[in-house]
Amino acid sequence: MEATVKCGIITDDGLINISLAIVDASHGDRDYGYVVNDDYRTHASVWWGTRLLNAYWNGVMSAASQMGDSEGYVIRAGLTFTTKPSEEDILTDAFFDLYWWMSNDDSTIMNKGMDKNLSDYNSKWYGSPTLTEALHCAKILYSLLALDLGNCRLPNLLLNDDGLRYAIIAPDDSNRVRGGLLNGSSVQPVGPDRYNEIPSPGGDGTDEDRVELKESYDLFRPRTGPLGCSNATIVTQYLCSVPQQKGWGVLIFSILVADLVFLQAAWKILTGPSSHALELRIRGAEFLVTRADLHVIPLTTQETL
């Protein structure tokens, strides 16, 4: 799972464009260390976002393990979600454009558009549960990234209670309805605690400390702080390793590579493909960072997940 965000830094010398990326390192189902601050009292939106993101990413992988039919099975797939500037309703299936491809055990490849009769979401063909779960996972990740970059004006599931209830269990995710693939189906994948439970606020993450998603809002929401979003802050430190004047572009890049502190998330420059059997990519949202206060505001809302 990879996300990329394009940012513009307004300086005295003009606009400098940089790209930031975050990638899932698969450190564990219950590892939330990829954010710096997820205190459930002071950063409640981040706390909820990270717990739900882990659960739904595990849901994507669990659904993907079931992709196949009597004639074969999928061994690798890639999904790319791209936001549309004209779509502001994050609750709709149309919030992202989706492109997908799947490689089968017999070396055949399918991709979006090959069969016009296939419906991506909430349909009965074997790839749909994975695409449906990935859509919801992408919405949660999109919301978490917007929070992290201080963009409080983009559509977001983590800024109010109605959005949070949708994020926990979306009524339009057929995997999560009673009897669905990830909620009591006779073919439900093993390890439901990985995709259907989250730990309590301040808990130690043990099995005894976890509750099912359907119960989490009522049990945990009164214990977590206010949902909200604040401006982004970039903490910079000049590098003195090269005894010559640096241009702003070199300076900004050096800061990012060396010791950029970016809000709650562990951002990093990266290149190269993901090694996961299922790739979920989120890239593209452009933001503008003004030098005066280093606030993040959107240039465009074109984002790819």
Backbone hydrogen bonds, N-H to C=O, Kabsch-Sander energy under -0.5 kcal/mol:
donor,donor_aa,acceptor,acceptor_aa,energy
2,E,280,L,-2.4
3,A,22,I,-3.0
4,T,282,I,-2.9
5,V,20,L,-3.2
6,K,285,A,-1.6
7,C,18,I,-3.1
8,G,287,F,-2.2
9,I,16,I,-3.5
10,I,8,G,-0.6
10,I,289,V,-2.6
11,T,9,I,-0.6
11,T,14,G,-2.4
14,G,11,T,-1.6
16,I,9,I,-2.3
18,I,7,C,-2.9
20,L,5,V,-3.2
21,A,268,K,-1.3
22,I,3,A,-2.8
24,D,1,M,-3.1
31,D,28,G,-1.3
32,Y,30,R,-0.6
35,V,32,Y,-1.2
36,V,264,Q,-6.6
43,H,39,D,-2.9
44,A,226,P,-0.6
47,W,43,H,-2.5
48,W,44,A,-2.8
49,G,45,S,-2.4
50,T,46,V,-2.6
51,R,47,W,-1.9
52,L,48,W,-2.6
53,L,49,G,-2.4
54,N,50,T,-2.1
55,A,51,R,-1.8
56,Y,52,L,-2.8
57,W,53,L,-2.6
58,N,54,N,-2.3
59,G,55,A,-1.6
60,V,56,Y,-2.2
61,M,57,W,-2.3
62,S,58,N,-2.4
63,A,59,G,-2.6
64,A,60,V,-2.4
65,S,61,M,-1.4
66,Q,63,A,-1.5
67,M,64,A,-1.6
68,G,66,Q,-0.6
69,D,72,G,-2.7
72,G,69,D,-1.3
74,V,67,M,-2.0
75,I,103,S,-2.9
76,R,103,S,-1.4
77,A,277,A,-1.9
78,G,101,W,-2.1
79,L,279,E,-2.6
80,T,99,Y,-2.9
81,F,281,R,-1.3
82,T,97,D,-2.9
83,T,303,E,-6.7
84,K,95,F,-1.1
87,E,84,K,-2.0
88,E,86,S,-0.6
90,I,88,E,-1.0
92,T,89,D,-1.4
95,F,92,T,-1.4
96,F,93,D,-0.6
97,D,82,T,-4.1
99,Y,80,T,-2.4
101,W,78,G,-2.0
102,M,110,M,-2.9
103,S,76,R,-3.2
104,N,108,T,-3.0
105,D,73,Y,-2.2
107,S,104,N,-1.9
110,M,102,M,-2.9
112,K,100,W,-2.3
114,M,111,N,-2.0
118,L,115,D,-1.6
120,D,118,L,-0.5
128,S,125,W,-1.8
131,L,127,G,-1.9
132,T,128,S,-3.0
133,E,129,P,-2.3
134,A,130,T,-2.4
135,L,131,L,-2.1
136,H,132,T,-1.5
137,C,133,E,-2.3
138,A,134,A,-2.8
139,K,135,L,-1.8
140,I,136,H,-1.8
141,L,137,C,-2.5
142,Y,138,A,-2.8
143,S,139,K,-2.0
144,L,140,I,-2.4
145,L,141,L,-2.6
146,A,142,Y,-2.2
147,L,143,S,-2.0
148,D,144,L,-2.3
149,L,145,L,-2.1
150,G,147,L,-1.7
151,N,146,A,-2.4
152,C,150,G,-1.3
154,L,151,N,-0.5
164,L,160,N,-2.2
165,R,161,D,-2.5
166,Y,162,D,-1.8
167,A,163,G,-2.5
168,I,164,L,-2.3
169,I,165,R,-1.9
173,D,170,A,-1.6
174,S,172,D,-0.7
176,R,173,D,-1.8
177,V,173,D,-0.6
179,G,183,N,-2.7
180,G,177,V,-2.9
182,L,175,N,-1.8
183,N,180,G,-2.0
185,S,180,G,-1.5
188,Q,185,S,-1.6
194,R,191,G,-2.0
195,Y,191,G,-0.6
195,Y,192,P,-0.5
196,N,192,P,-2.1
197,E,193,D,-0.7
198,I,211,V,-2.1
200,S,209,D,-1.6
203,G,200,S,-2.0
209,D,206,T,-1.7
210,R,207,D,-1.2
211,V,198,I,-2.2
213,L,196,N,-1.9
215,E,212,E,-1.6
216,S,212,E,-0.9
216,S,213,L,-1.1
217,Y,213,L,-0.7
219,L,215,E,-1.8
220,F,216,S,-3.0
221,R,216,S,-0.6
221,R,217,Y,-2.1
223,R,220,F,-1.4
224,T,220,F,-0.9
224,T,221,R,-0.9
225,G,40,Y,-2.9
235,V,233,T,-0.6
235,V,261,V,-1.3
236,T,234,I,-0.6
244,Q,242,V,-2.4
251,L,247,G,-2.7
252,I,248,W,-3.0
253,F,249,G,-2.1
254,S,250,V,-2.6
255,I,251,L,-2.5
256,L,252,I,-2.2
257,V,253,F,-2.4
258,A,254,S,-2.5
259,D,255,I,-1.0
260,L,255,I,-0.5
260,L,256,L,-0.6
261,V,235,V,-1.1
262,F,260,L,-0.7
263,L,233,T,-0.9
263,L,261,V,-0.7
265,A,262,F,-0.9
266,A,34,Y,-1.8
267,W,265,A,-1.2
268,K,21,A,-1.9
279,E,77,A,-2.0
281,R,79,L,-2.1
281,R,279,E,-0.5
282,I,2,E,-3.9
283,R,81,F,-0.5
283,R,304,T,-3.3
284,G,4,T,-1.2
285,A,4,T,-0.6
287,F,6,K,-2.6
288,L,297,I,-6.0
289,V,8,G,-4.1
290,T,288,L,-0.6
290,T,295,H,-1.6
291,R,10,I,-0.6
294,L,290,T,-2.1
297,I,288,L,-3.3
297,I,295,H,-0.6
299,L,286,E,-1.5
300,T,286,E,-1.0
303,E,301,T,-1.0
304,T,283,R,-4.6
305,L,81,F,-7.9
305,L,282,I,-0.5
